[in-house]
Amino acid sequence: MRSIWKGEVSFGLVNVPVKVYSATEDHDLHARQVDKKDGVRIRYKKVRDDNGEEVEFSDIAKAYESEDGEMVILTKEDLASLPVEQSHEIEVTEFVPADQVDPVAFDSAYFLEPASRSNRAYVLMREALQSTDRLAICTFTLRNRTRLCALRVYKDILMLQTLLWPDEIRPAILEGLDKEAKVRPQEVKMAASLIETMAADFEPEKYEDDYQNQLKELIEAKAAGGEAFTVEEKDTSGDDDGDDEVADLLAALRASVKDRGGDTDASSDDDDDEDSGSAKRSSAKKSSSSSAKKAPAKKTPAKKTAAKKAPAKKAAAKKEPAKKSTATKSTAKKSAAKKAPTRKSA
């Protein structure tokens, strides 16, 4: 590998001389534009805007527009005269907890190699970062741009990870989340069970770029005059706009867990309890609603009959004392007749 930058990492009064290497590379197949009639490659020509004459690459310069609209040509020497370009220093400004930097901010990655005869300062900084579980936030200028970056440890190597500036990350304003759907606790439990059945340690080596592999196969097949793949016709008769929800999300989750050999009993019991409870609640609601509908029809005649019978009850109430007195005399005679034999036997 060839280093792309050389300088030193500085924090406090400590300086660590380093060389910077690009940590990633591109393996994608890149297409070229050709004439579709015979496959002859098409090249771009740099031409003047006023007369269309071609301009050689060596005669092309960079220009920037000033505030008043004038085009200002800047040479490589002009750009190299900037103070930030003259400073070959990765300045550490602070050390922050590693979990405070969201991965969405990570951009390009670079390896740092010790650039001095003794790598003691390099190892010291690596061990300090590992023991504190923190990232070193720093800035430096690379390729005509000041970079915000995080210095961290990657496989016993100091890695410089450039970060996107806050205004480069778009705000997450998504219309599809304006109305958030409600999910049942059983669905959450079953989804968690499915996650547990698929839990594993991350091994990036077992993954492949299927698109690039199939693209290579297609290129070789076409070069040999054949066809590599056949496209199956898809039935689009049942397609909709994508607004329909899954008919039974819990059933799909349970089937997925069962397919992977997971346990579906725990959540199914809870689901049955909830279903039975909801069924009872729904039946209770139906009965209460039906009785509520019939109640007004029954209450109306009841009130009218009670109002008509009220005088009759009052008249009966006046005659009751005479009946009660005769009733008490007869009961007293009967009780005395029953007690008499018991006295004679005694």
Disulfide bonds with the S-S distance in Angstrom:
none
